[in-house]
Amino acid sequence: MCEQLWSMRVSNGLAAHFKTPDGSSREGTMWSVNLTRGEEYYVAMVKGLLTDDATKATRIDTTYQAQTAMQYLNDRLNNGWHPGDETEHTIHIGNPLRTSTSVSIQCLRRWSARWRRICRW
């Protein structure tokens, strides 16, 4: 029989400035993530601290930040962690990686817009 997969859902997020081990304060969000598998139910807290180079777009994109927290927990699950093991989860969230495809599409869109302006007849 196949082992049942974990289902995850962000139930809450508290945006604040958090103290770091060196005493400084860093902007971030404490995410509350519900994990369920069959009858099992756990809540994991993930503190997502924003990196210094996080852009304004990254700082306001709470969907991206929440997805990053859930991806982190998924990676932990795949490496043998169990939600019943109380662990303090702290991650640093930076800007999303840009793939060459997304950059190429953006360049094509800019080129296309310029071409339409030039070729008006």
N, C-alpha and C positions, 0 to 999 in steps of 0.2 A: 504494500500500500504506500502511496506517495505521501510524504509529509506535507501537511497543510501550511500554506504561506501566511505570513503575518500581514495584517491589514493595518495601515497607518492613516491617521487623520490629525491635523493640527486643530486643537480645540481652543487655544488661547495664546496670546502673545502680549508680553509686557515690555514696551520700549522704554529704555532708561539708560543712564550712565552707570557702569559697573566698575567697582574697584578691581584692579588687577594685582597679581602677587607683588609687583614692584611698587605698589602704592598709587600708581596713576589711575585715572578714570578713563574708561573707553565706552563709546556709544555702542549700543546693541539692543538685542531683544531676547528675553527669556521665553522660549517656546515650550508650550505644553503639548506633547504629542501622545495621542491615544494609540495603543497597540493592541490589536485583538487577533486571536487565532482560536477558532472554535469557541470554547467556553472560557478561555484564558483572556484576561483583560489587565493591562498595565498602563501606567502613565509615566512617560519619561520626560524629564525636563532637559532642554538643550539651551545653553547660553550661547547665542550667536553674536560674537563681537565683531564689529566692522573694522576692516584694516584701515590704516592711515590713508592709503591711496584710493579708497572706495569713492567712486564718483557720486555726484548728487543723484543721478538716476538710480544707482545701486542702493543708495541710502533710503530712497523713498519706495523702492520696489519690494514691498513686504512679501509678495508672492514668491519672488526669487529667493528671498532670505528663508522663508518657511520651507520651500522645496529643498534648499541646501541643507537645512537641519534634518529633514526627513531622509535625504540621500545619505547623510552621515550615519543616521541610525540604521539604515538599510545595509550600509557597508559593515557596520559593527555586527549586525545580525549574521551577515554572510561570513564573518570571521569568528563565529562561535559565541558571541555575547548573547546573554538571555536577559530580557527586560526585567526579570525578577532579581537580577544582580544589581543592587543599588550602586550606581556609578555617577560621579559628577561629570557631566558632558559639557565641555566648553570648546567651541570651534571659532575660527577666525574666517569671516566671510569677506572675500574680495570681489572684484569685478568679474562678471562672467567672461569666460574665454571666448574669443571670437574665432570661428573657423574660417578657413580660406574661402569656403563656399559663401558664407554670409557676407564676407568682405567683398567678394566678387559680385554678388547680387546688388549690394549697395552701390558699388562703382558703376554697374550697368544701369541702375536706376538713375544715378546722377547724370551719366552720359546720355541716357535716353531723354531726360528732361531738358538738357542743354540742346540736344539735337532738335527737339520739337520747337524750341524757341528760335533756333537758327533757320529752320526750314518752313516757316510760316509762309504760305502763299495764298 
